[in-house]
């Protein structure tokens, strides 16, 4: 807080507000609020101007609210979008379906992507009230103590509690109704504006954990792939973009190892790696945040000429395959899942599984690491579509996949590396099944 004459300026996290606090009492009120808090009854200030000041601070997200000496504390994480809704003692209330309770350090926090406040619950009675809100109940069944009444007022104001029969019924809003809990939480958590947490390249594990290398350690016996043909006719980018489409069924002729090798080389090869500060970064045909390129390519070969059936890892630096395993039951199940997802009667000739080494990104990036992974998967899938189209192959991205199944096939920890995308590849049928 800075004070110059009758103007008091507050600054926090890059945000600033200037208040013309004419008169000693209003300036004293701002100082009291900044010095650790005060009850409304004891707050200094003109009885006419003070409520106006408090409303302005509340609308800007400048006020933190404490109940009974810290039993419950609500802290703003974003600017409020609307006025606080009123609490009706005659109504029923229920916890928002977007609300969640989790431990942060030694504090239990109640949060929601709909709320601009996060609420720290230090009193077991407040936690018991939250539990009672799991089902719609009348106000008088919820409130047993003065603490309950104050907490209910706060939860109502912060959209952590709603009226299932009132205007703010979440299922009555078509926009909110179509959001799932995890989608809205992911969206608001990885985009700025609805939280106050550090975001981006914070390097929070520097000095504690070593970053992963740019190249994944080799797996299995090396299987060489032929180099791409240099004499292939080059189609224009715009022509390839225009011809790009999903082809879900494959031809009678199996994909060859030469075709698979050229596809992998042109879409996912590692053309260079170097050190930038503490990290190893690389260069590939598709973009990757910070040059970290956390994605790994695996090939489930079901019907590929000159390549025994099984699971392989694409070694992008050597342009080769590492044989992870023969065609195990989990690998076969991955092919069946791909056939089901593409509504095809037959398994794809080859299934490309895109996996992520999560710690490649989370060592550097905070809050956005998984969001970046999904963006990179999209970039890689479009690159694979264009390469497959230029090579006259049959490509098809797959909308979902079984990460647990892939973890069993690979034999890695689910939390270290697992699948984040799938892509079917094969030769084109005589009559294409288009998008």
N, C-alpha and C positions, 0 to 999 in steps of 0.2 A: 504494500500500500504506500502511495506517495500523496503528500498533501502540499498544495500550492495555493495559498490564499483561501478562497472559498471552494476550490475544486479539489475533490478527493479522487485519485485514480487507483483502480484495482487492476492487477495483472496476474494472470494464471495461465500456464501452458500456451503462451502465445496469444491469448485473448486479453483484451483491455476494455475497461469501462470507466468513464469519467462521470462523476456525480457533482453537480453544483450543490454543495452542502451548505448553503447560506445559513449562517447561524451556528453558534457553538454546539447546540444540542444535537443537530443532525450529524455534524462531524464527529461528535463524541459517540454517537450510535454506531457509525461505520467502524470506528476504532474498537469499540467493544466487541462487535461481531468478528473483527479480524484478529482480536487478541485471544481467541479461544472459545468464544460463544457466550451467550447470555440468554436468559428467558425473556420472552416477550414482555412479561409483566415488569421486569426490571430494566428494560431497554430505554435509554434516554432518547428524547426527541419530541418534536412538536406533535400533538395528537392528530393534527390534520395531515401534515406532510410525512410523518413516519410511516403510516400504512402505505402511502404511495411509494416510498423508498423500498419498503419490504417487498411489495409486488414487483417492482422493477428488478430487484436482485433475484427474486424467485424465478421470474420469467427468463432471466439470463443464465440460470443455473449456477448462481453464486452462493447459494445458501446450503449448508449442511444441517440436517435435522437430527437432534438427539432426544431420546425419550428416557426419562428416569436415569439420568447420569450415565448414559452410555449403554443401557440395557439393550436398546435398539438404536442404530445410527444409520441414517440414509444419506448417501453421498451422491451428488450429481455426477454423471458420466457423459452427459450431453445436454444440449439446451432443450428445454421442454417445448413440445410442439403445440400444445393446447393448454387452456385453463384447467385447473384441477377439478375433476368431477366431484359432486357433492355426495355425502354419505346419507342414505335414507334409512333410518332405524326400522322402517316398516318393510324393507325389501329383503330379498334373499341374496346371498353372496357366495361366490366360489372362486377358488384360485385360478388365475389365468392358465390356460393350457400351455402357454409359452413360458411360464415361470419355472425356474429350476433352482435347487439348493445345492451348493457344493462348498467344499473346503478350500480356502485360499490362505495358505500359511496356517495360523492358529485361529482363523476366523471362519464362521459359517456365513456365507453370502447368499442372499435371495436375489435373483436377477431375472430379467426378462428382456428379450429384444424389443418389446413394445414400450419398455419403461426407460425414462431418462435418469432414474436413480437406481443405485444398488443398495441393498439393505443388509447391514451386518447384524446378526442375531446373537447376542451374548447371553440372553436370559432364556432358560429352558421353557418358561411359560409362553414366550413369544413363538418358540419352535412348536410347542403344542398347539397354539392357535393356528399356525400354518397347516399343521396336520389335519385339524378339524375342517379346514377350508378345501379339503380334497373333494368333497361333495357339496352341492348347493345346500345351504342352511339359512334359516332366518337369522337376522341380526341378533336377536335376543338369545339364541342358542349358541352363538359364537362368542359373545362378550360376557365374560364372567367376572372380570376385574377391571379396575381403572386402567391398568397396563393394556389389557385387551382392547379397550375402547380407543386408546391412543394409537395402538399399533394398527387397528382396523382403519382408522382415519388416514393414517400414513399409507397403508397398502392400497387403499381405495384411490387416494390421490395419485399414486404412482403407477396405476394400471396393472399392478400385480394381482389385484382382485377385481372382479367384474360382476355385474348383475346378469345372471342367465336369463332373466325375464325383462330386462330393461333395454334402453337404447344402445348401450355399449356391449350387448351380447356379441361375443366374438364370432359366433356362427351366423349372426345376422348381417355381418359385413361381407359381401361377396369377395372382396379383395383379400381380407384377412382369412376368410374361411378356406381359401385355396392354398394358403401357405401351410406347409408342414413344419413342425417344431424345429427339426434339425436343419431344414433349409433356411428358415428365417434367422436362426441363431448363427449359422455359418455365414450368411450374407452380411449381417450386421457386425459380426466379429471380425471379419476380414476386410471390411471397408471402413474408412474413417467417417466420423460424424455421429456414431451411436455408442462410442466407448471412449475412454480416456487412457487406454493402455498403450505402452510403447509399441510402435508398429514399424516394420521394415527391417533394414539391415542394421540390427542393434549389436550383433556379435556377442550375445549374452553368455555364450559358453567359452569365450576366449580365456585362455589360461587355466581352464578346468578340464576340457575335453579336446583332444586333437581332432581337427577336421578330417573327414574321409578323403582318400585320394581320388583323383579324377577318373582313374581306371579301376574298375572292379577287379578284385583278384580272380585269376583264371579258374574255370571249373572244367574238370573232365579232360578227356582225350581231344586233341586238336584235330579238327576236320577242315582242311583247306577249302576255300571257295575260289572259283575262277574269277579273274579280273573282268570287268565289264568290257564289252565289245566297243572299240573306239569308232568303228565305221557305221554305227547305228544312225539312221536318218533322224535329224533333230526337228521335232514339231515345235511350233511357237507356244509360248506360255498361254496366250489367249485361246489358242485352239484346244490345248489340253484342258484348260479351265472349262471351256464350253462342252467338251465331251465327257467330263467327269460325272460319273454316276455309280451307284451301288449295284453290283451284280452278285446276286446271292447264290446262284447255282454255278457249278463248275463243269467243265467239259470232260469228255472221256479220257483225253490225253492228260497224263499227270504233269504237274509242274516239274520242271527240271532243276537240278542243282545250279546250273548256269543261270537260269532265270531268277531263282531265289537269290543267288549271290549278287546279281546286278541290281535287283530290287533293294536289297539291304545296303549295298554300297552307295547307291544314289540317294537313299532316304535317311540313313542313320550312321554312316561311317564317322569315325573320329579322324579328322584331317590334320589335327594339330593339338598339342597340349603344352602348357607352359605355366610357370608359377607367377601369381600376382599377389604380392604381399605374403600372407600366411596360407593362401589357398592355391590349389592346383585347378586351373580352368582349362576348358577345351573348346574346340570349334567343330560344329557339326552342321549338316545342311539345314536344320531347323533352329529357331532361336531358343535360348534358355536363359533364365534370369541369372545375371551375374556371371554367365559363362560356366555355371557349375554343372549343368547337364546331369541331373540325378537319374534320368530315365535309363533303363536297361531293356534290351530287346531279347525275348526268348521265342524260340520256334518250336511249336508242337507239330512235328512232321508226321502226317498221317498217310499221305500218298504223294511222295516226291521222288522222282526217278533219281537213281544213284545216291540216295540218302536213306539209310535205314530208319525205320519208324522209331520215334522217340522224342525226348525233350532235349533241346539244345539252347545254349547261350551264345548270342552274337558277340564276338570279341571284336569290337569296332575298330580298335587300333590295328590289329593284324589282318582285318577283314577275313575272319575265319569263324568257325563254329566250335564251341566247346560242348562235347557230348555230356549232358547232365545225367541222363538215364535212358534206358530202353523205354518202350511204350508201357508204362505202368498203369495201374487202374486209375489213379488220379489224373494222369495225362489223358487217358481215353475219355474220362468223364468231362474234361475240359472241351474236347472235340464235340461230345454229345451236347453239352450246354450251348456251344456255339451254333450247332445245327438248329437247336430249339429256338434260340434267340433270333435267328434269321429266317425262321419258318421254312427251313430247307429239309427235304427228306433224307439227305445225306450229309455226313460230316464234311467240313471243309478239307480240301487237300492239305492246306497248311494253315495253322492258327498262329498268328503273331500275338504274343502276350507282351504288353508293355508293363514293366514293373518299375518301382521307384525305390531308390536307396534314400529313405526319408531324411536321414541325418545329413546328407549332402547339403540340403537346404536349411533344415532347422538349426544347424550350427550357426548360421549367419542371420537368417530371417526370423523375425518374431511375428506371430499372429497370422502371417500370410503364407507360410510355407506350403501348406496343403493347397491353398488357393492357387499358388504358382504352379504346383504340380499339375493340377487340372488344366490350367492354361497351356502348359507345355505339351500335355497329352493331345490337346486340340491342335496345336501347331504340328506335332508329329503326324497325327492322323491325316491332316490335310496334305502334308508332304507325301505321305505314303499313297494317298489317293492319286495325286498328280503323277507320281513316279509310276504307279501301276497302270494308270491310264496311258501314259506315254509308251509303256512297254507292252501294251495290248493285253494286259492281264485282267483278271476279274477281282476287283477289290470290294470289300464291304466292312465298314466299321460296325462294331457290335455295341449296343447300348448299355449292357450290363454284364457283369462277370462275377465269378465266385473267387474272392481273394483267399478264403480259407482253403479251398480246394487247391489253388495254385501253391499256397504255402506248403501243403503236404507233398505236392509233386516236386517242389524245389528242395524241400528240407531245410528252409531258412526260418528264422524267427519272424512271426507275423509283423512285429513292430520294427524290424530292421529293414526288411525288403519284401514286398508282395505286389500283386498286380493292381494296376490302376486303369487299365484299358485293354481292349482286345480288337483284333482286326483279322478278318478272314481273307485268304489269298489263294488263288488257283488260276487255272487256264479258263479261257472263255468258252462257254457252250456254243453249239451251233446257233441256237436261238437264245439270246440273252434274256434273263429275268431281270428287268430293270427296276429302278426305284419306283 
